[in-house]
């Protein structure tokens, strides 16, 4: 029986690359995202290439109810979860002192609380002491604040703290937890920035790093993966 990987924000960018990576290793997938057509297209592509199943759910994970609805959807599809990749997130530029009202809350809701709600909702579905693994998509901004990304940095610091605490709690049940800290990665959001693509990392490289961390000996846990472009941060 194929193992199950849950990926939030899985229809584009790093999440999409993670979906392709786990599909290539025979995982069945349950994915959520905001764009129904993108989800359908990805599911069709993956199932035509591999003998796997792909279930998908349209959700805005900045909304708690959507997070809980996605948890219920996952539970309706499987009785256990082997891998959870909390990837959903957004970057909105701005300074803490004058960013638009509500911008901090939005980024906290999507970048941090979505992972919090979904992980809590699925915790009892992870098999104990059986290679269960949670990956939280943090950021370079989890350890180095962005001058023009105050709310984003705060939300990613929170996600990093969540990962560290969850790691301690997971030890008891043999559930592995890893924080992923990528630097600038080329996705659609960077396509019009006027910066050469060669200046960025590839989303597929982040995805491969995640799978490699999953694949190591079950008695080991890679707690943090820090990846930067060869020429440094942008």
C-alpha positions in Angstrom: 0.0 0.0 0.0 1.3 3.4 -0.9 2.2 5.9 1.8 0.3 9.1 2.2 1.8 12.7 2.0 -0.3 15.8 2.8 0.9 19.0 1.1 -0.6 22.4 1.8 -0.2 25.1 -0.9 0.6 22.2 -3.2 -0.6 23.5 -6.5 2.3 25.9 -7.3 5.9 26.9 -6.5 7.7 24.8 -3.9 4.6 22.9 -2.9 4.1 21.7 -6.4 7.7 20.6 -6.6 7.3 18.7 -3.4 4.2 17.0 -4.8 6.1 15.9 -7.8 9.0 14.6 -5.7 6.9 12.5 -3.4 4.8 11.2 -6.3 8.0 10.1 -8.0 8.6 7.9 -5.0 5.2 6.3 -5.1 3.3 8.3 -2.4 -0.4 8.9 -2.7 -1.1 12.6 -2.2 -3.7 14.8 -0.6 -3.1 18.4 -1.6 -4.9 21.7 -0.9 -4.6 25.1 -2.6 -6.7 28.1 -3.6 -7.0 27.5 -7.3 -9.3 24.7 -8.3 -8.1 24.5 -11.9 -4.4 24.4 -10.8 -5.2 21.6 -8.4 -7.1 19.6 -11.1 -4.3 20.1 -13.6 -1.7 18.9 -11.2 -3.7 15.9 -10.1 -4.2 14.9 -13.7 -0.6 15.3 -14.5 0.7 13.3 -11.5 -1.8 10.4 -11.9 -1.1 10.1 -15.6 2.7 9.7 -14.9 2.6 7.5 -11.8 0.4 4.8 -10.3 -0.7 6.9 -7.4 -3.8 8.6 -6.2 -4.1 12.4 -5.8 -7.0 13.9 -3.8 -7.3 17.7 -3.7 -9.3 20.3 -1.8 -9.8 24.0 -2.5 -9.1 26.0 0.6 -7.9 29.4 1.8 -5.8 28.4 4.8 -5.7 32.0 6.1 -9.2 31.1 7.4 -9.4 28.7 10.3 -12.6 27.1 9.1 -10.9 26.1 5.8 -8.0 24.6 7.7 -10.4 22.5 9.8 -12.4 21.6 6.7 -9.2 20.4 5.0 -8.4 18.3 8.1 -11.8 16.7 7.9 -11.3 16.1 4.2 -8.0 14.3 4.9 -9.6 12.2 7.5 -12.3 11.2 5.1 -9.7 9.9 2.7 -7.2 8.0 4.9 -6.8 6.5 8.4 -3.2 7.5 8.6 -0.8 10.2 7.5 2.9 9.4 6.9 4.2 12.8 5.8 2.8 16.4 6.3 4.4 19.3 4.5 3.1 22.6 5.9 4.0 24.7 2.9 1.2 27.2 2.5 2.4 30.8 2.9 2.7 34.2 1.5 5.0 37.2 1.5 3.7 40.8 1.8 6.2 43.6 1.9 5.9 46.2 4.5 7.4 47.7 7.7 5.9 46.8 11.1 5.4 50.4 12.0 3.3 51.4 9.0 2.2 48.3 7.2 -1.5 48.2 6.3 -4.0 47.3 9.0 -4.6 43.6 9.0 -1.5 42.6 7.0 0.3 41.2 10.1 -2.8 39.1 11.0 -3.2 37.8 7.5 0.4 36.6 7.3 0.3 35.1 10.8 -2.9 33.3 9.9 -1.6 31.8 6.7 2.1 31.4 7.4 1.8 30.2 11.0 -1.7 29.3 12.2 -2.5 27.1 9.2 0.4 24.8 10.1 -0.7 25.0 13.8 -4.4 24.1 13.1 -3.6 21.3 10.5 -0.9 19.7 12.5 -3.0 19.6 15.7 -6.0 18.2 13.7 -3.9 15.4 12.2 -1.6 14.6 15.1 -3.3 11.3 16.1 -3.3 10.1 12.4 0.5 9.8 12.4 1.6 6.2 13.0 3.9 6.2 16.1 7.5 5.1 15.7 7.0 4.4 12.0 8.8 7.1 10.0 6.0 9.7 10.4 7.4 13.1 9.5 6.2 16.7 9.6 8.0 19.4 7.6 7.3 23.1 8.2 8.2 25.5 5.4 10.0 28.2 7.3 12.4 30.7 5.6 15.7 32.5 5.9 13.5 35.1 7.4 12.9 32.7 10.3 16.5 33.5 11.5 17.3 36.8 9.7 14.6 39.5 9.8 13.8 41.3 6.5 13.9 45.0 6.8 11.0 45.5 4.4 9.2 42.3 5.5 8.3 42.8 9.1 5.0 40.8 9.3 6.5 38.0 7.2 9.6 37.7 9.3 7.5 37.6 12.5 5.2 34.9 11.1 8.2 32.8 10.0 9.9 33.2 13.4 6.7 31.9 14.9 6.7 28.9 12.6 10.3 28.2 13.5 9.4 28.3 17.2 6.5 26.0 16.5 8.8 23.6 14.7 11.3 23.5 17.6 8.5 22.9 20.2 6.8 20.3 18.0 10.1 18.5 17.6 10.3 18.1 21.4 6.7 16.8 21.6 7.2 14.5 18.7 10.1 12.7 20.3 7.7 10.9 22.7 5.8 9.3 19.8 8.7 8.8 17.4 7.3 11.5 15.1 10.1 13.4 13.2 9.9 17.2 12.7 12.0 19.2 10.3 12.1 23.0 9.7 13.0 23.9 6.1 14.6 27.3 5.7 15.0 28.2 2.0 16.4 31.4 0.6 15.2 33.0 -2.6 13.6 30.2 -4.7 12.5 30.8 -8.3 8.7 30.6 -8.6 6.0 32.5 -10.5 6.0 35.3 -7.9 9.6 36.2 -9.0 9.1 35.9 -12.7 8.6 39.7 -13.2 11.2 40.9 -10.8 13.8 41.5 -13.4 16.4 39.3 -11.6 18.1 36.6 -13.6 16.7 33.1 -12.9 20.3 31.9 -12.3 20.3 34.0 -9.2 17.7 31.8 -7.5 17.5 28.3 -6.2 15.2 25.8 -7.9 12.0 24.7 -6.2 12.9 21.1 -7.2 16.1 21.3 -5.1 14.1 22.3 -2.0 11.8 19.4 -2.7 14.6 16.9 -3.1 16.1 18.1 0.2 12.8 17.5 1.9 12.5 14.0 0.5 16.2 13.2 1.4 15.5 14.3 5.0 12.5 11.9 5.1 14.4 9.0 3.6 17.3 8.9 6.1 17.4 6.2 8.8 14.2 6.2 10.9 16.2 6.6 14.1 17.6 10.0 12.9 16.0 13.4 12.6 17.3 16.3 10.5 15.9 19.2 12.5 16.7 22.1 10.2 17.6 22.4 6.5 19.1 25.8 5.6 19.4 26.4 1.8 20.6 29.6 0.1 21.4 30.5 -3.5 25.1 30.0 -4.4 25.6 33.8 -4.5 23.8 34.4 -1.2 20.5 36.0 -0.3 18.6 38.4 -2.6 
